[in-house]
Amino acid sequence: MSLAGSLDRPPVTVHSTRSPDAPDLTLDDAILQGLAPDGGLYLPRFLPPLPEDWREATSLADLGVRVLAPWWGEAASEVAPLIEDALAFDTPLKPLSGDRWLLELFHGPTLSFKDVGARTMARLAGRALRARGGSVTVLVATSGDTGSAVADGFAGVPGVRVALLYPKGRVSEVQERQLIAARPGVRAFAVEGDFDACQRLVKQAFDDPDLRGLGLTSANSINVGRLLPQMLYYLWGGLQLRRDLGVEPAPYVVVPSGNLGNLTAGVMASLTGLDVHGFLAAHNANAFFPDVLAGRREPDDMPATLATLSNAMDVGAPSNFERLWFQFGRDVSQRIDGVSIDDDATLARMRLTYEEDGEFTCPHTAVGLEALERMRADHASVRDVPAMVLATAHPAKFDQAVERATGMQPPAAPALDALRDAPTRVEPLPADLSSLRDALVDGAWPN
Ligand SMILES: *Cc1c(COP(=O)(O)O)cnc(C)c1O
């Protein structure tokens, strides 16, 4: 592990997308705040170029120490072990036919790429709280993967409480088991309503003066603490491809997308110096971003959410669009391609990937693989380019979709089997603000 040569750089600071000329904040302040008070999202004021030695990294965690920790300036040596601990799991590249590689991001404890951001953010927020005292309550609306990654990442961090809101009866059985596993400092609420109702409650809670004392913050991908560590696996994938596998051409990077946090992190990695052929935003039927890129929709015309098989990407109005738009404006369509894939094509791609390559994929990853084939069919410029497709969740998390597509059960995941007998705790919640307020203010938080 090496921090050499980077400790003399000033720390990275951030500004809001809505008031770029206001004074900057520190990364720690931005992590504890989540959304900027003006409603904007925080972006780094400058992106430090990759350090000389980044190509010598031996793991994702090592990359975190070399590349990200120095963003904290003099505090890098305090932050480095936290990042190292957060990222201590595998992110292998798996070859498929047709010059394609899956970058498997689902070997963390809750089996989706969201572990990378959530675990890192939890440790960074814990450190920032220790330094300044006080406590925060992380309030998250989740349709599945975010909630479990955040609960797992933050459980037991001193000064942090977590409240998860999920739509009762609308998440998969596996996802629910992950959400309601009893964890210190974490409460799960089964909301009588859909995901949009959960999101609405969270928004109202943030605006509620009676809840100000709780120090509410968010841990979805609007938070820079989740976004920044996600840059690292793009670097790690690129490094494995070129250095370890000898694939010289820069890869076309395919990102199964919903709220566009993952893609934004990839674009930031390329701006720090990662060599890529381009990015493909692979969306399900929620096609806002592909429609904007194609000039079929205006950026301020955000549609309602549609329910699909790839439920972690069911986002009608992606929050991180604001970051991409701030950075590039209309030029965004020269940097990023976009494709929308429906459920039938997703299932067909899951089946084909099993038949051709013997690989089970989750529906989100299949959206990525199918979007890639569409682009290759229509555009010679990406046809003969090696592709790195982000595999965002373990197929066992979506066993019903896998079975529907292939007629087979995906391989078991030990982390899920262990949950089968774990103690659970869940509280029912009507979908109105006063019920949520009562629960948060009066309810007991488990130790
Ligand atoms: C959250 C999620 C996505 C979408 O990521 P965004 O950053 O919201 O674009 C894709 N796949 C899986 C499995 C997810 O959990």
Ligand as a Chemical Component Dictionary entry (heavy atoms), coordinates in Angstrom:
data_LIG
# 
_chem_comp.id                   LIG 
_chem_comp.type                 NON-POLYMER 
_chem_comp.pdbx_formal_charge   0 
_chem_comp.three_letter_code    LIG 
# 
loop_
_chem_comp_atom.comp_id 
_chem_comp_atom.atom_id 
_chem_comp_atom.alt_atom_id 
_chem_comp_atom.type_symbol 
_chem_comp_atom.charge 
_chem_comp_atom.model_Cartn_x 
_chem_comp_atom.model_Cartn_y 
_chem_comp_atom.model_Cartn_z 
_chem_comp_atom.pdbx_ordinal 
LIG C1 C1 C 0 -28.754 0.324  -7.943  1  
LIG C2 C2 C 0 -28.550 -0.703 -8.984  2  
LIG C3 C3 C 0 -28.377 -0.360 -10.345 3  
LIG C4 C4 C 0 -28.456 1.069  -10.833 4  
LIG O1 O1 O 0 -27.398 1.873  -10.383 5  
LIG P1 P1 P 0 -27.525 3.475  -10.430 6  
LIG O2 O2 O 0 -26.296 3.985  -9.790  7  
LIG O3 O3 O 0 -28.769 3.808  -9.671  8  
LIG O4 O4 O 0 -27.632 3.857  -11.870 9  
LIG C5 C5 C 0 -28.135 -1.369 -11.248 10 
LIG N1 N1 N 0 -28.104 -2.671 -10.868 11 
LIG C6 C6 C 0 -28.277 -3.037 -9.578  12 
LIG C7 C7 C 0 -28.241 -4.471 -9.231  13 
LIG C8 C8 C 0 -28.493 -2.081 -8.592  14 
LIG O5 O5 O 0 -28.667 -2.460 -7.312  15 
# 
loop_
_chem_comp_bond.comp_id 
_chem_comp_bond.atom_id_1 
_chem_comp_bond.atom_id_2 
_chem_comp_bond.value_order 
_chem_comp_bond.pdbx_ordinal 
LIG C1 C2 SING 1  
LIG C2 C3 SING 2  
LIG C2 C8 DOUB 3  
LIG C3 C4 SING 4  
LIG C3 C5 DOUB 5  
LIG C4 O1 SING 6  
LIG O1 P1 SING 7  
LIG P1 O2 DOUB 8  
LIG P1 O3 SING 9  
LIG P1 O4 SING 10 
LIG C5 N1 SING 11 
LIG N1 C6 DOUB 12 
LIG C6 C7 SING 13 
LIG C6 C8 SING 14 
LIG C8 O5 SING 15 
# 
